[in-house]
Amino acid sequence: MRALIIDCYTDEPAGLGVPPYIDVYPRYVAGAIWEAAPGAEVRYVTVDFVRANFERVMEYAAGCDLVVFVGGVVVPGKYLGGEPIKLEELTRWPALMEKPVKVLGGPLARFGYGVAGGRVAVHPREFEKHFDLVARGDVEVAVYELVKEGLRVEAVDPSVVREGYELVDRFAVKGARIVEQHPNLGWNLVAEIETFRGCPRWVVGGCSFCIEPRYGRVVFREPEAVAREVEALYAFGVRSFRLGRQPDILAYMARGVNEVEFPEPNPEALRRLFRGVRAAAPGLEVLHIDNVNPGTIAHHEERAREALKVIVEYHTPGDVAALGIESADPRVVKLNNLKAGPEESLKAIRVVNEVGARRGWNGMPELLPGINFVLGLLGETRETYELNFQFLKRVLEEGLLARRVNIRQVLALPGTRMWSVGGSIAREHAKYFRAFKRRVRREFDKPMLARIVPRGTVLRGLYVEAHEGKYSLARQPGSYPLLVYVPERLSVRTKLDVVVVQHGYRSVKGIPHPLDVNTASRESLSLVPGMPKSAVARILLKRPFSSLKEVEKVVGPEAAKYLAVGATRAAPPPSS
Ligand code: SF4
């Protein structure tokens, strides 16, 4: 049995799988194959790898028994780490593979292809002519059944869904070894980890645009099962983890779930969960979270505060609680059955700040709120955009921190209330959308970034991921990492610390810390805090220097603090 998994990348409200992230789908599918056929040869490739090695991959696929495509970008966007599969590739590639059974899984099979914000997704039906099996339920269960049935497609229900976590817990541990084939292993790979499925707000129908309530009852994964998976991933070299696959981490094992709209957070259960992860991965580099429902915080302020404190106790700094605020227009909140009104959302932002705003060892605040807006929803008017902006202004005026504002147009998915409306409101309001985005970037993002990482802040443990002109693009691994433009050509995978020297709208400029005065570019030298203007030319003339004392004579004591003589590298994280 020979199988190939093509990771077409995933991005959903509750789960990310674009490098440096690996989502659960390819890991679960690999585990399902190994569970059903222990001796199977399973290869994993990313869609970017296929593009770069097209002939080779197609030749390999032609000799396989099974090829599984997993992917789906429900929330379209641009990514530094990779480019999700294009529609044309998704329909052309399977046609080039004659022999193997071809399966499509993940959000692509469940919800379709998201063309762009405000544009209705291509329905999964469209893919049935290109694949033998479009797994509209849980792809790992479908693949498990398929392999057990000797690849007889007709014996598998394409809509099969898992009933609980029993099978998945086994697949997750068995499939962990697929990460050995991931191009980001050994540097910035982040494994997305699932802790539960379903939104507690399913009891009131959920938000108009969201698919999560369709899962029905919330089902939790036991902390021990999560720890076993993390232990397996850690054994294969993963050092960064995000407990991001759930709509609200504060609802983990919450009291009243499946009965009330806003169950009460359970800090004790969260402690078991996080402690288990820490014990399973003692030398981890990153442990982050993702979504938090602002309504949970607003309805249970005290318990939520305790729960957030538990997270901050066990996680690593630079963490983000992405709050699905969606709209600050009360009319839109009501018509779309959103989770929180503007006052409740503001309260949630205050509470997260109170617990998480202090700076951590890697230079970033411990835990900050992220703000998500969705535009093009029912009841939206021009005024909605003004209300959203006024909301952000209050955040600024109160001196609060917010890591980033995510503004997107609604993508109407089959099975949601927005499906019948489609992208018509978003299209009508496209000009307001663009103006709002520009205004937020200029008037909110830039001052906020300067507040979060003031000039002179040292950020630790970034990896160079790409280049743009003369700049290296580097980020810390984790939830919504800050993009840093470094004015040096450093090789991809280089790990370094930087000092923040300038702020853009969504990124900052940073120079390596400490900066090797003998090799630094002119631009880096000129950006060193406290560097006298005339000193840069003198350095360039006089180098190489053999001691920092010599350098200090040229630049003065203030700038010398940021400089070094000889190669530099990132400081190790403190042992936890
Ligand atoms: S609160 Fe709304 S957006 Fe969040 S998971 Fe539930 S239904 Fe979806």
Boltz pocket constraint, residues with backbone or C-beta under 6 A from the ligand:
constraints:
  - pocket:
      binder: B
      contacts: [[A, 199], [A, 200], [A, 201], [A, 205], [A, 206], [A, 207], [A, 210], [A, 211], [A, 212], [A, 213], [A, 247], [A, 293], [A, 324], [A, 337], [A, 339]]
      max_distance: 6.0
